[in-house]
Amino acid sequence: MEASTSLTSLIGNLEEQKASLEKLVTSVQSCINDLKKQNGSVDANLPEVSSDQPENATSTPLQEATEVRDGLDSFSALSKDISLAIPSLYDLKRKVDSHVAARTSILANSVPSKWPLTQTEYCRYARQLIMPEVGLTGQLRLKKSSALVIGAGGLGCPAAAYLAGAGIGTIGIMDGDVVEESNLHRQILHDTTKVGMMKVDSIIEAMKRTNPLPTYIAHYAHLTPETALDILGNYDVVLDCTDNPATRYLISDACVLLGKPLVSASALRTDGQLSVLNYPPASPGTTITTLKQSTTDHSAQRIEVPAGGPCYRCIWPTPPPPSAVQTCGEGGILGPVVGVMGVLQALETIKILALPLPTVPVQASMLLFSSYPALGFRSIRLRTRRENCATCSANATVNKNSLTSGSLDYVAFCGGIEDEINVLPELERMNVEEFTAATKSGQGLDIVSTGHGHVKTDSQEHASHDGPLIVDVREKAVFDIFHIQDSINLPFSQLESSREVSELPEALLAQQSKRNMILLCQKGNDSQLGVLKLLPSITVGNISIMATVLPPPSKRQKLTAEQQKLDTIEAAKIPEGLGSIRVQFIDQATGQPTAGAISIPIAQATTKNLEVLLNSLQNQDDETAEKVPYRFTFQPDAASAVDIAANLYHSILQPGLKSTEDLITLQYTPLAVFRVRAVTRCSASISGHGAAILATAFSPASSSRMVSGSGDSTARIWDCDTGTPFATLKGHTGWVLAVSYSPDGSMIATGSYDKTVRVWDAKTGKPFGSESGTILKGHSHYITSLAWEPYHLQAPGRPRLASSSKDGTVRVWDVVGARTDFVLSGHTSTVSCVRWGAGPSGTGTLYTSSHDKTVKLWDVAKEGAIIKTLTAHAHWVNHLALSTDHVLRTAHHDPSPTPPPLPLTASDEAKRQRAADRYLKSASLTSGTSKPIERLVTASDDNTIFLWSTADLSKPIKRLLGHSSTVMHVSFSPDGSTIASCGLDNQIKLWRASDGQFLRNCKGHVAAVYMAAWSADGRLLVSGSKDATVKVWEVSTGRLKEDLPGHRDEVFCLDWAPDGSRVGSGSKDKTVRIWSN
């Protein structure tokens, strides 16, 4: 060790000498160049110098220059020698270090001596060895233990320093960032000379100077779900020193699954908090028996309590909204504050490692630290593990498979998908160039600081300008550092808390109706929200209010986008020279082959080319036949299936499922033979309702009519062609919670909070039946859902309707007779959803989901006899969907060009036959056999989804895991091939309906997603969210196709017209919006 240190010192001295020589050489060369300018070329005028010249002879300038030149050559040669010697010394140092490490390893693995620690260790750790809380036993535990510090920043630096000093045997450091100058005021193991160095290298170098004895392991990356289990599994304790919620949830989940204690801390501004999680560690759902003392008779009783400590999700089951999350770069931080929390993390880690594992549950607590205005600590007791925690409870949905498969999207769960929000239309926002133009090409936009310039804020000064009124909504501390001269500072925190107009600045109130107004902030988010806050508070007339989006994408965003682009391009490449492969096409519906095996060049085996080839095989004698798009599936075994995404190479050959010598059997399924274009604009924003819109539905016959239900106790029929109200359906005395068109489009049913169901004539908007209308009474609580009897199963002229209620019952109504046919009363709590399908018998089955955690199937032909009760869920079942929902809803109305539409004069029997044919085709397509089978998907508060087949109800096809919060809505694509699920975790997930395999996430919403609707061709999906936006997604890639802002509050409901031409959405802002292409 001493030799290595001496070599390091020698190398440093040589490098300093080399630098001095190079500086001297540069200086001398400069002098020679000056002499050349004065006397011409030195070489050309050098005289002959006699060897016997007297020593005291006077030298000429040229002779002196010659001597200097010779000395310069010597210096240069010496510098080169030093340069050659330094690498050799470095190599020697590496050999010495290697020898020392090998010797240390040999000593460590040799026969134990009577001294368990070395002399150096006894000296180094003497002050903690003499403590009874540590002692020799505790020090040996520390030496054999390991800890991983995730994050080499303000928390990680002090924590790592004290872990190294305490003598922990192995310390891992994980971080993917480099040292920046803004880090140095608080990240104490980095210094000015390390700016630009990887933080991991910098911190390990500093730790080695503190204590060279431990083993240090560097992880040069940020933690991901795919790598978390492999990395964290190598350590005994994990320290969470990160600063974003997504990583915190990921670390906590991994620690629970691996059984590792987690020491978590955070700090912002002047405050910090610390908690020890999953300690003692225990498997999810594990309990132990303990005694609980009675407070009355002092007796004790045995109770079951969780064996392990709570996890991060137990404390924070739902992440905070993105707007409430601030990093140190946004909110600021005092260096000593984060230092205190990091030191406390090290202290808790040392206690965990040095002391034996507790055998009884430890009272979990959270330590709160505040440094301003008064210094203080406060401890809060935490509850034990939550019974419905997604990670550590008995009904946990997060497991190792869901974590590593990619179905858990932590960034989407925390709402951190995009740095920008879009709550205003594009026309109401501007970029930097537009901002400059709007303010007279930047005239008068001097950037000033409160400390160096005068800020004019009185109303008279603002009135003297003709330009727009600039309102800066950044916080005052940031505004004082720099801002645009003559701008008004209205901090967003003040604006958000303002309830009265009088609370706004006088300068703003004085100018509000005289000048244009521009709100600006750092990212363009607060300014948009500020506009929404100001609109109802100030008088703007025709003056536009705009929010600027000032900064361009960050460097990390640009690099990420570029890398994704490169990955996409790379993935699309197929290597050359692979030859051909033999393919056999099989009709998935019948199981019959189409023609014989065909040899296809691998380079051309794309899905588009496969479609062309299959169309030519099926229409060899008809060149005018319409080309049908197909979905291709490969089944490597009976239990799994692979969708061909782009080509056969990437889907089958590259993963090793088949080789070029094998025969590949491809099952094909026809997709919709028409293509729906994505809606891109709002064609109508219709006011009329006096309260939030709670339900919407398009007519199955045409996209020209849509009905909506509202909290104002009315339903309205809208003429979507003109964007105007067609009829107002009045009669309910409570919120209209559900609306539904009959399959033939002739009637509308509405269910209300007033416990009644009403039926209306869809063509006129008048009550159906008698003059007073058809009022279906019988429920004792509000209506939750409606479902019409499938058209092909209806008795001629006697349509029936099913309604579910909070009273725990489902009623089947004879609509024409306005009476109850029968009541289903097997549920013990709210029935959240009802669907009416053909069922296993083909004669009619009702499917119901309930808050009693069950799903039930009822035989309609036997007046509601129970068929099966499904009890897989552990919490409320919120929603369900059938694979045949689309064809049951649209009956004989087929938007595709083939077969041709029925004539208007077609008989009811012909319509029923067309509806039956469409149903049989859809149910057979979904099952993959010639037998029609419906599939059922259910969504629950337990964060899970279950997929069922009516062919075998003894067990589900699969439990779909991935959502980290309540799943609100599920739906099948029109062809029944894909399932979409929406949750309160801000996520939309797509699943393969055949086996429940997770396909992809649709990332973009920053708040809870309430529901989604499919385009008629199944290629697009539209979603509505709490973030006030409607988004259109490309199903094949999961990418955002169109972002449709416009609503000013939560979007509760939406629907995509069966013909694909329009989308309708309803919002809490009381408006209905019609979207079209």
CORJOCOR-V186847 format. One record per pair of residues at least 4 apart in sequence whose C-alpha atoms are under 6 Angstrom apart, sorted by the first residue. I is the first residue (numbers start at 1). J is the second residue. If there is no record, write none. Layout:
((I J) (I J))
This chain:
((4 93) (18 79) (35 39) (36 40) (36 41) (68 72) (106 110) (117 121) (120 124) (121 125) (122 126) (125 129) (129 135) (129 136) (130 135) (131 135) (134 138) (138 354) (141 354) (142 168) (142 353) (142 354) (143 167) (143 168) (143 169) (144 169) (145 169) (146 169) (146 170) (146 171) (146 235) (146 236) (147 171) (147 235) (147 236) (147 237) (147 238) (148 171) (148 172) (148 173) (148 238) (149 173) (149 239) (150 174) (150 240) (150 241) (151 156) (151 174) (151 175) (151 241) (151 242) (152 156) (152 157) (152 175) (153 157) (153 187) (154 186) (154 187) (154 338) (155 241) (155 338) (155 342) (156 160) (156 241) (157 187) (157 189) (158 339) (158 342) (158 343) (159 342) (159 343) (159 346) (163 346) (169 214) (170 214) (170 215) (170 216) (171 216) (172 216) (172 217) (172 218) (173 218) (174 219) (175 220) (175 221) (175 222) (176 220) (176 221) (176 222) (178 196) (178 197) (178 198) (178 199) (179 195) (179 196) (179 197) (179 199) (180 195) (183 187) (186 335) (189 203) (189 206) (208 212) (224 228) (225 403) (225 404) (226 404) (228 232) (229 233) (229 254) (237 260) (237 261) (238 262) (239 262) (239 263) (239 264) (240 264) (246 410) (246 411) (246 414) (252 312) (255 259) (255 260) (259 281) (259 282) (260 281) (261 278) (261 279) (261 281) (262 276) (262 277) (263 276) (264 274) (264 275) (265 273) (265 274) (266 272) (266 273) (267 271) (267 272) (267 338) (268 333) (269 332) (269 333) (269 334) (270 371) (271 369) (271 370) (272 369) (273 367) (273 368) (273 369) (274 366) (274 367) (275 366) (277 309) (277 310) (277 311) (278 308) (278 309) (278 310) (278 311) (279 308) (279 309) (280 308) (280 309) (281 308) (282 308) (284 392) (284 393) (284 394) (285 393) (285 394) (286 307) (287 305) (287 306) (287 307) (288 304) (288 305) (288 307) (289 303) (289 304) (290 302) (290 303) (291 300) (291 301) (291 302) (292 300) (292 301) (293 299) (293 300) (294 298) (294 299) (294 300) (310 314) (310 384) (310 385) (313 317) (314 385) (314 386) (314 389) (319 414) (322 415) (326 330) (326 331) (328 332) (328 333) (350 354) (351 355) (364 382) (365 380) (365 381) (365 382) (366 379) (366 380) (367 378) (367 379) (368 377) (368 378) (369 376) (369 377) (370 375) (370 376) (371 375) (387 393) (388 393) (389 393) (390 396) (390 397) (390 398) (391 396) (391 398) (392 396) (397 961) (401 405) (402 407) (403 408) (407 962) (408 962) (411 416) (412 416) (412 417) (413 985) (413 986) (415 1006) (417 1004) (421 525) (423 1045) (425 1045) (425 1046) (428 546) (429 546) (429 547) (429 548) (430 434) (430 548) (431 548) (431 549) (431 550) (432 550) (436 441) (436 442) (437 441) (439 467) (445 484) (445 485) (446 484) (446 485) (447 483) (447 484) (447 485) (448 453) (448 482) (448 483) (449 453) (449 480) (449 481) (449 482) (450 480) (456 486) (458 507) (459 507) (468 515) (468 516) (468 517) (469 516) (469 517) (470 487) (470 517) (470 518) (471 487) (471 488) (471 489) (471 519) (472 488) (472 489) (472 490) (472 519) (472 520) (472 521) (473 490) (473 491) (473 492) (473 521) (474 491) (474 521) (475 491) (479 483) (492 496) (501 537) (508 512) (513 539) (513 540) (516 543) (517 545) (518 545) (518 546) (519 527) (519 547) (520 527) (520 547) (520 548) (521 527) (523 549) (524 548) (524 549) (526 530) (527 547) (528 547) (553 557) (567 571) (579 601) (580 600) (580 601) (580 602) (581 599) (581 600) (581 660) (582 598) (582 599) (582 663) (583 597) (583 598) (583 663) (583 664) (583 665) (584 597) (584 665) (585 593) (585 594) (585 666) (585 667) (586 591) (586 592) (586 593) (586 594) (586 666) (586 667) (587 591) (587 592) (587 667) (587 668) (588 667) (588 668) (588 928) (589 925) (589 928) (589 929) (589 930) (590 929) (590 930) (605 647) (605 648) (606 646) (606 647) (607 646) (607 647) (616 620) (628 673) (629 670) (629 671) (630 669) (630 670) (630 671) (631 668) (631 669) (632 644) (632 667) (632 668) (633 642) (633 643) (633 644) (633 666) (633 667) (634 641) (634 642) (634 666) (635 641) (644 651) (648 652) (649 653) (649 654) (650 654) (652 657) (653 658) (653 659) (672 1017) (674 896) (676 1060) (679 1075) (679 1076) (679 1077) (680 1077) (681 1075) (681 1076) (682 1074) (682 1075) (683 1074) (683 1075) (684 723) (684 1073) (684 1074) (685 1072) (685 1073) (686 1071) (686 1072) (687 1071) (689 1070) (690 712) (691 711) (691 712) (691 1070) (692 710) (692 711) (692 1067) (692 1068) (692 1070) (693 709) (693 710) (693 1066) (693 1067) (693 1068) (693 1070) (694 709) (694 710) (694 737) (694 1052) (695 708) (695 709) (695 738) (695 1053) (696 707) (696 708) (696 1054) (697 706) (697 707) (697 1055) (698 706) (698 1057) (699 705) (699 706) (699 745) (700 745) (700 890) (701 745) (701 893) (703 1057) (704 719) (704 720) (704 721) (705 718) (705 719) (705 720) (706 717) (706 718) (707 716) (707 717) (708 715) (708 716) (709 715) (709 736) (710 714) (710 736) (711 735) (713 732) (713 733) (713 734) (713 735) (713 736) (714 729) (714 730) (715 729) (716 727) (716 728) (716 729) (717 726) (717 727) (718 724) (718 725) (718 726) (719 723) (719 724) (719 725) (719 726) (727 765) (733 754) (734 752) (734 753) (734 754) (735 752) (735 753) (736 751) (736 752) (737 751) (737 752) (738 750) (738 751) (738 785) (739 749) (739 750) (740 748) (740 749) (741 745) (741 747) (741 748) (742 747) (743 889) (743 890) (743 891) (746 762) (747 760) (747 761) (747 762) (748 759) (748 760) (748 762) (749 758) (749 759) (750 757) (750 758) (751 757) (751 783) (752 756) (752 783) (753 782) (755 779) (755 781) (755 782) (755 783) (756 776) (756 777) (757 775) (757 776) (758 774) (758 775) (759 768) (759 774) (760 766) (760 767) (760 768) (761 765) (761 766) (761 767) (761 768) (767 773) (768 773) (768 774) (769 773) (769 774) (780 807) (781 806) (781 807) (782 805) (782 806) (783 804) (783 805) (784 804) (784 805) (784 832) (785 803) (785 804) (785 833) (786 802) (786 803) (787 801) (787 802) (787 835) (787 836) (788 801) (789 800) (789 801) (789 836) (790 888) (792 912) (792 915) (792 916) (794 799) (800 813) (800 814) (800 815) (801 812) (801 813) (802 811) (802 812) (803 810) (803 811) (804 810) (804 831) (805 809) (805 831) (806 830) (806 831) (807 830) (808 827) (808 828) (808 829) (808 830) (808 831) (809 824) (809 825) (810 823) (810 824) (811 823) (812 820) (812 821) (812 822) (813 819) (813 820) (813 821) (814 818) (814 819) (828 852) (829 851) (829 852) (830 850) (830 851) (831 849) (831 850) (832 849) (832 850) (832 878) (833 848) (833 849) (833 879) (834 847) (834 848) (835 846) (835 847) (836 845) (836 846) (837 844) (837 845) (838 842) (838 843) (838 844) (838 845) (839 844) (839 845) (840 950) (844 860) (845 858) (845 859) (845 860) (846 857) (846 858) (847 856) (847 857) (848 855) (848 856) (849 855) (849 877) (850 854) (850 877) (851 876) (851 877) (853 873) (853 875) (853 876) (853 877) (854 870) (854 871) (855 869) (855 870) (856 868) (856 869) (857 867) (857 868) (858 864) (858 865) (858 866) (858 867) (859 864) (859 865) (860 864) (874 942) (875 941) (875 942) (876 940) (876 941) (877 939) (877 940) (878 939) (878 940) (879 938) (879 939) (879 969) (880 937) (880 938) (881 936) (881 937) (881 971) (882 935) (882 936) (883 934) (883 935) (883 972) (883 976) (885 889) (886 974) (887 891) (887 919) (891 915) (892 911) (892 914) (892 915) (895 1059) (920 924) (920 932) (923 932) (923 933) (923 934) (924 929) (924 930) (924 931) (924 932) (926 976) (927 933) (934 950) (935 948) (935 949) (936 947) (936 948) (937 946) (937 947) (938 945) (938 946) (939 945) (939 967) (940 944) (940 967) (941 966) (943 963) (943 964) (943 965) (943 966) (943 967) (944 961) (945 959) (945 960) (946 959) (946 960) (947 956) (947 957) (947 958) (948 956) (948 957) (958 996) (965 984) (965 985) (966 983) (966 984) (967 982) (967 983) (968 982) (968 983) (969 981) (969 982) (969 1011) (970 980) (970 981) (971 979) (971 980) (972 976) (972 978) (972 979) (973 978) (973 1018) (974 1018) (977 993) (978 991) (978 992) (978 993) (979 990) (979 991) (979 993) (980 989) (980 990) (981 988) (981 989) (982 987) (982 988) (982 1009) (982 1011) (983 987) (983 1009) (984 1008) (984 1009) (985 1008) (986 1005) (986 1006) (986 1007) (986 1008) (986 1009) (988 1001) (988 1002) (989 1001) (990 999) (990 1000) (991 996) (991 997) (991 998) (991 999) (992 996) (992 997) (1001 1038) (1002 1038) (1007 1026) (1007 1027) (1008 1025) (1008 1026) (1009 1025) (1010 1025) (1011 1023) (1011 1024) (1012 1022) (1012 1023) (1013 1021) (1013 1022) (1013 1055) (1013 1056) (1014 1018) (1014 1021) (1015 1020) (1015 1060) (1016 1058) (1016 1060) (1019 1035) (1020 1033) (1020 1034) (1020 1035) (1021 1032) (1021 1033) (1022 1031) (1022 1032) (1023 1030) (1023 1031) (1024 1030) (1024 1051) (1025 1051) (1026 1050) (1026 1051) (1027 1050) (1028 1047) (1028 1048) (1028 1049) (1028 1050) (1028 1051) (1029 1044) (1029 1045) (1030 1044) (1031 1042) (1031 1043) (1031 1044) (1032 1041) (1032 1042) (1033 1039) (1033 1040) (1033 1041) (1034 1038) (1034 1039) (1034 1041) (1048 1069) (1049 1068) (1049 1069) (1050 1067) (1050 1068) (1051 1066) (1051 1067) (1052 1067) (1053 1065) (1053 1066) (1054 1064) (1054 1065) (1055 1063) (1055 1064) (1056 1063) (1057 1062) (1062 1075) (1062 1076) (1063 1074) (1063 1075) (1064 1073) (1064 1074) (1065 1072) (1065 1073) (1066 1072))
